[in-house]
Amino acid sequence: MTGTTAAAFADLPLDQVRTLLAVVDEGTFDAAAAALHVTPSAVSQRVKALEQRTGRVLLLRTKPVRPTDSGAVLVRLARQVARLERDAYTELGLSGGAGEPTRVSVAVNADSLATWFLGALTRVPREPRLCFELRREDEDHTAALLREGVVMAAVTSSPDPVPGCAVRYLGRMRYLPCAAPGFAARHLDGPPQEALVEAPVVFFDRRDDFQDGFARRLGLGGASPARHYVPTSEGFVEAVAAGLGWGMVPEPQAEPLLSTGRIVDFAPDLAVDVPLYWQQWKLDSPALAAVADAVVATAREALLR
């Protein structure tokens, strides 16, 4: 393990830290006890002892249990130690004899997932054997999953490293303001600053601020209140092509539809570029390094530099 991680655990009993992680993952003290094959009382005592040792409340006793900010720090460290232990077992040939693959958890935004990210995973070497657990989240919020220790790496729009993480620039994803031709003729006949006030619009979900941000760039308070929510990247693009509303479409998804005339770019001078970054734990992990190299190489080909 790294010197920082080792030092962090030097005065923290590992069984207590692992118990904290089990409670967060399982959601309740009883479920954690079952997973650890101990009594619920033992789980409670370990967590209380860890809270006394650190002098901080580590868990919110809700249903399901949630870590406090301090608890999230220890949860992240616990996952890092577990990752390093698995890597060490693999290198020593002590994987339990079952050949269990290494699991790598990554947070990635829907548009990257729909356009280029899966191609990166196919470039990861076959050895060591890996399984991927992808968490779909908006690029403005993926760093939160990294900060909480839920994932080991993330595609994010933030260049500011999460504590304990390293950052690499991937490139820019370009978005085009698009609509179906018939929709554009009915609703967007005129300057965008005027037409978008009432034109129906498509959003990914209620956390999606992209279309509102585009409207604000034009001096408007936001996009029209006539809103459709379509929470998949492919469905979002299809909704725009079907004429439900206008939307900001990733250029890789827009190009084939533009070439066939299914959609039009109604403001070709107003494309928006979103910078993307790869953030990952600072661990000497062969599995994580292999994924990072494949992601950076694929992004170099797929994204604008």
C-alpha positions in Angstrom: 0.0 0.0 0.0 1.1 3.6 -0.4 2.8 5.4 2.5 -0.2 7.7 2.9 -2.7 4.8 3.1 -0.4 2.8 5.5 0.0 5.8 7.8 -3.7 6.4 7.8 -4.4 2.9 9.1 -1.4 2.7 11.5 -3.5 3.7 14.5 -6.9 2.4 13.3 -7.8 -1.2 13.9 -8.4 -2.8 10.5 -11.3 -4.9 11.8 -13.1 -1.8 12.9 -12.6 0.0 9.6 -13.7 -3.1 7.7 -16.8 -3.2 9.9 -17.6 0.5 9.1 -17.3 -0.3 5.4 -19.6 -3.4 5.8 -22.3 -1.3 7.5 -22.2 1.3 4.8 -22.3 -1.3 2.0 -25.0 -3.4 3.6 -27.1 -0.5 4.8 -27.9 -1.8 8.4 -26.0 -3.0 11.4 -27.9 -6.4 11.2 -27.0 -6.9 7.6 -23.4 -6.0 8.2 -23.3 -8.5 11.1 -24.6 -11.3 8.8 -22.1 -10.4 6.1 -19.2 -10.4 8.6 -20.5 -13.5 10.5 -20.6 -11.7 13.8 -23.3 -10.5 16.1 -25.0 -7.1 15.6 -23.7 -6.2 19.1 -20.2 -6.8 17.9 -20.7 -4.5 14.8 -22.1 -1.8 17.0 -19.2 -2.0 19.5 -16.6 -1.8 16.7 -18.2 1.2 15.1 -18.5 3.0 18.5 -14.9 2.1 19.3 -13.8 3.6 16.0 -15.8 6.7 16.6 -14.2 7.1 20.0 -10.8 6.6 18.6 -11.3 9.2 15.9 -13.3 11.5 18.1 -15.9 11.9 15.3 -19.4 10.7 14.4 -18.8 8.4 11.4 -22.4 7.1 10.6 -25.8 8.7 10.4 -28.1 6.1 11.9 -30.7 6.3 9.2 -32.3 3.6 7.0 -30.2 2.8 5.2 -27.2 3.9 7.2 -25.1 6.7 5.6 -21.6 7.9 6.4 -20.9 11.4 7.6 -18.2 13.4 5.8 -15.6 11.9 8.3 -17.1 8.5 7.8 -16.8 8.8 4.0 -13.1 9.4 4.4 -12.6 6.2 6.2 -14.9 4.3 3.9 -12.8 5.5 0.9 -9.6 4.4 2.7 -11.1 1.0 3.5 -11.9 0.4 -0.1 -8.4 1.4 -1.1 -6.9 -1.0 1.3 -9.2 -3.8 0.0 -8.1 -2.9 -3.5 -4.4 -3.2 -2.6 -5.0 -6.4 -0.8 -6.7 -8.0 -3.8 -3.9 -6.8 -6.1 -1.3 -8.3 -3.8 -3.1 -11.6 -3.7 -3.3 -11.7 -7.5 0.4 -11.0 -7.9 1.2 -13.7 -5.3 -1.1 -16.2 -7.0 -3.3 -16.3 -3.9 -6.6 -15.5 -5.5 -8.3 -18.4 -3.6 -8.0 -20.8 -6.5 -11.2 -19.7 -8.1 -9.6 -17.3 -10.5 -12.0 -14.6 -9.3 -11.6 -11.4 -11.5 -10.8 -8.0 -10.0 -13.7 -5.6 -9.9 -13.1 -2.0 -11.0 -15.8 0.5 -10.2 -16.1 3.7 -12.3 -18.5 6.6 -12.4 -19.1 7.8 -15.9 -21.6 10.2 -17.5 -24.3 8.9 -19.8 -23.1 10.6 -23.0 -19.6 9.2 -22.6 -21.1 5.8 -21.9 -23.2 6.0 -25.1 -20.4 7.2 -27.4 -16.8 6.3 -26.5 -16.3 4.9 -23.0 -17.3 1.3 -23.7 -14.7 1.2 -26.5 -12.1 2.1 -23.9 -13.0 -0.9 -21.8 -12.5 -3.3 -24.7 -8.9 -2.1 -25.0 -8.0 -3.1 -21.4 -5.6 -6.1 -21.5 -7.1 -9.5 -20.8 -4.7 -9.9 -17.9 -5.3 -9.3 -15.1 -8.9 -10.4 -15.4 -11.2 -7.6 -14.6 -15.0 -7.0 -14.1 -16.4 -3.5 -14.5 -19.0 -1.9 -12.3 -20.1 1.3 -14.0 -22.1 4.0 -12.1 -24.0 6.3 -14.5 -23.9 9.9 -13.2 -23.8 13.4 -14.6 -20.2 14.5 -15.2 -20.7 17.4 -12.8 -21.6 14.9 -10.0 -19.3 11.9 -10.6 -16.6 13.3 -8.4 -19.0 13.0 -5.5 -19.0 9.2 -5.9 -15.3 9.3 -5.9 -15.1 11.4 -2.8 -17.5 9.1 -1.0 -15.4 6.1 -1.9 -18.2 4.4 -3.9 -16.0 4.2 -7.0 -12.3 4.0 -7.7 -12.3 6.3 -10.7 -14.5 8.7 -12.6 -15.0 10.6 -15.8 -15.7 14.1 -14.5 -15.9 17.7 -15.6 -13.9 18.9 -12.7 -10.1 19.5 -13.0 -9.8 19.9 -9.3 -8.6 16.6 -7.8 -10.7 14.9 -5.1 -8.4 14.4 -2.0 -6.3 11.3 -2.5 -6.9 11.2 -6.3 -4.9 12.0 -9.4 -6.3 13.9 -12.5 -5.6 13.5 -16.2 -7.2 15.6 -19.0 -9.2 13.5 -21.5 -10.5 16.0 -24.0 -13.6 18.0 -24.9 -17.1 16.6 -25.8 -18.8 19.0 -28.2 -22.6 19.5 -28.0 -24.7 21.0 -30.8 -28.1 22.7 -30.3 -30.3 20.4 -32.4 -33.9 19.9 -33.3 -36.0 18.0 -35.9 -36.5 19.9 -39.1 -40.3 20.2 -38.7 -39.9 21.3 -35.1 -37.3 23.9 -36.1 -39.6 25.3 -38.8 -42.5 25.6 -36.3 -40.7 26.8 -33.2 -37.2 28.1 -34.1 -37.9 30.4 -37.0 -36.0 33.4 -35.9 -33.0 34.3 -33.6 -32.4 31.7 -30.9 -32.6 34.4 -28.3 -36.3 34.9 -29.1 -37.3 31.5 -30.3 -36.2 29.5 -27.3 -38.4 31.4 -24.8 -41.4 29.2 -25.7 -40.0 26.3 -27.7 -40.4 22.9 -26.0 -37.1 21.4 -24.8 -35.8 18.0 -23.9 -33.8 17.4 -20.7 -32.0 14.2 -19.5 -33.4 14.5 -15.9 -34.2 17.1 -13.3 -30.5 17.5 -12.5 -29.7 18.3 -16.1 -28.8 22.0 -16.4 -27.3 21.9 -19.9 -30.2 23.3 -21.9 -30.8 26.0 -19.3 -27.2 26.9 -19.4 -27.3 27.3 -23.1 -30.3 29.6 -22.9 -28.6 31.6 -20.2 -25.6 32.1 -22.6 -28.1 33.8 -24.9 -29.2 36.2 -22.2 -32.4 34.3 -21.3 -33.4 33.3 -17.8 -33.4 29.6 -18.9 -35.0 27.3 -21.4 -38.8 27.1 -21.9 -41.0 25.7 -19.1 -42.4 23.2 -21.7 -40.0 20.4 -20.7 -39.7 16.7 -21.5 -37.5 14.5 -19.4 -35.9 11.4 -21.1 -33.3 9.8 -18.8 -31.1 7.8 -21.2 -28.6 9.3 -23.7 -29.9 7.3 -26.6 -33.6 8.1 -25.7 -32.7 11.8 -25.3 -31.3 12.0 -28.8 -34.3 10.1 -30.2 -36.7 12.4 -28.5 -35.0 15.4 -30.2 -35.1 13.6 -33.6 -38.7 12.7 -33.1 -39.6 16.4 -32.7 -40.5 16.5 -29.0 -38.2 19.4 -28.4 -34.8 20.9 -29.0 -31.8 19.7 -27.0 -28.0 19.8 -26.8 -26.8 16.7 -28.6 -23.3 15.2 -28.4 -21.6 15.7 -31.7 -20.8 11.9 -32.2 -24.5 11.2 -31.8 -25.6 14.2 -33.9 -23.4 13.6 -36.9 -25.2 10.6 -38.4 -28.6 12.2 -37.8 -27.4 15.5 -39.4 -26.2 13.7 -42.5 -29.5 12.0 -43.0 -31.5 15.2 -42.3 -33.3 13.8 -39.2 -32.1 16.7 -37.2 -30.7 20.2 -37.9 -28.2 22.3 -36.0 -30.3 25.4 -35.6 -27.4 27.5 -34.1 -24.2 26.2 -35.8 -22.1 29.0 -34.3 -23.1 28.2 -30.7 -21.7 24.8 -30.1 -20.7 24.1 -26.4 -17.5 22.2 -25.5 -17.4 20.4 -22.2 -13.9 19.4 -20.9 -13.7 15.9 -19.4 -11.1 14.6 -16.9 -10.2 11.2 -15.5 -9.8 11.1 -11.8 -8.7 8.0 -9.9 -7.3 6.9 -6.5 -3.6 7.4 -6.1 -2.9 3.7 -5.7 -0.1 1.5 -7.2 -2.8 -0.8 -8.6 -2.0 -2.7 -11.9 -5.8 -3.1 -12.6 -6.5 0.6 -12.2 -3.5 1.6 -14.2 -4.5 -0.6 -17.1 -8.0 0.9 -17.1 -6.7 4.4 -17.0 -4.3 3.9 -19.9 -7.1 2.5 -22.1 -9.5 5.3 -21.2 -6.9 8.0 -21.9 -5.9 6.4 -25.2 -9.5 6.1 -26.4 -10.4 9.6 -25.3 -7.5 10.9 -27.2 -9.0 9.5 -30.4 -12.7 10.2 -29.6 -12.7 13.6 -28.0 -11.6 17.0 -29.2 -8.2 18.0 -27.8 
